[in-house]
Amino acid sequence: MTPDTPAPTDKGRRSAVLTAFLVTAIDLLGFGIVLPLVPRYAELYLGDSSPTAKGVVIGLLYSSFSLMQFVFAPMWGRLSDRIGRRPVLLLSLAGSVVFYALFAVAATLPAEQGTLAIALLLASRVGAGIAGASVSTAAAVIADCTPPERRARGMALIGAAFGIGFTFGPLIAWAGEEVFQNEKWGPGAAASGLSLVALLLAAAIFKETLPPGPKPKRELFSLARTAEVLRMPTVGPLVLIYFLAIFAFANFEGTLSLFTEKAFGLDRRDNYLVFAFVGFVLMLAQGGLYRPLAGRRSEESLMRAGVAMMFLGLGGLAAVAYGAYQQADNLKPWFYASLTVAVTGFAFVNPSISALVSKRSDPSRQGEVLGVNQSFAALGRILGPFVGSYVFFLHDSRTLPFAVAAAVLLGVALLLRRVSPQRHKGHKEEDTRQSSEDLS
């Protein structure tokens, strides 16, 4: 869009929001298909390597995706502020098509070519992480097309898209255990094909949403700009809270399959269904519970409620872990109840923070600021599983990942006082002064 391009109509905004939701959901289906298969393929190609080497390689394959998001999310956001949301979204979806296809190619290599296969798996995860960092651009589309009073409802759609991806992706992988049992390229090809559908859909119907007017000229990679966002009194504490909440959630999420195996004897296929349950609760909570409440409650109150539910749910999971250690009976209902409360709490925290960050940012910097927010969310997804996996083996009760996550949430509760509406009003002019200088 040029400065003279007319802004999209109300119908065009609704269409853009729906398209952003659909392409994000379809693309995340591919992510959900591939994610459970990463450790399986890595173990196959690592052969007789030591357990330590296997752990390091699998950890690297997992964390490389989030590491790329940490690095590239602000860059995609700044680029979308400069050239528009549409080209960035199309480029990232094209990248997903290519790198999920590379995952399929890696899976077809024989065990004798294990080194090459691991290298290609790593390249596919790195590339998919770079492409997937554009989730911040989809969030910027929501911000472009929704008024402040409806921003939280719009951001909940991104969370619901994640829920769809994490629900049906593992279910497809679960079914694919039978359908593709003799064709290891199948899951990667399915993920690539779904991303291609999303790319064609976006190319056909998605219209540019970046508001017309002069565009800021900023460096795409800039630690100074990122640090500036973190210093904003109305935004910095929210980014920190988001990082800590994601860290706490990833702390238990990264060890969930290990815990269910130790506590309940669930195998890999059973754990697909556990992760699908997590995605289903996330989708239902954000799409069916949070969005109606967002019209009647403030984002601050919903965020506080979400943190409280996460704390209660993770505390309940710690109690279940200790009960399993003591060989107590009938723990599965308590496990699923605690899991539901924790995931529902996260479903409240996620869109609330994204909406507040968006509302408290200058419109000309939506992509950049939301990109920094997503970058630190990715950092939480990197550190959370590593810390959780480390403390998981420190005590036979397996309670420590949940206890660490609950302790982090106590720190989050102390930070919530720094994001009150009153403090926001006092700092609003200070945060937007730099944006005016950029535009000038």
Helices and strands as residue ranges (DSSP letters): H 10-34, G 35-37, H 38-46, H 51-83, H 85-107, G 111-113, H 114-132, H 135-145, G 148-150, H 151-179, H 186-205, H 223-231, H 236-253, H 256-264, H 268-284, I 285-290, H 291-294, H 299-325, H 332-359, G 363-365, H 366-392, H 400-415, G 416-419, H 421-439
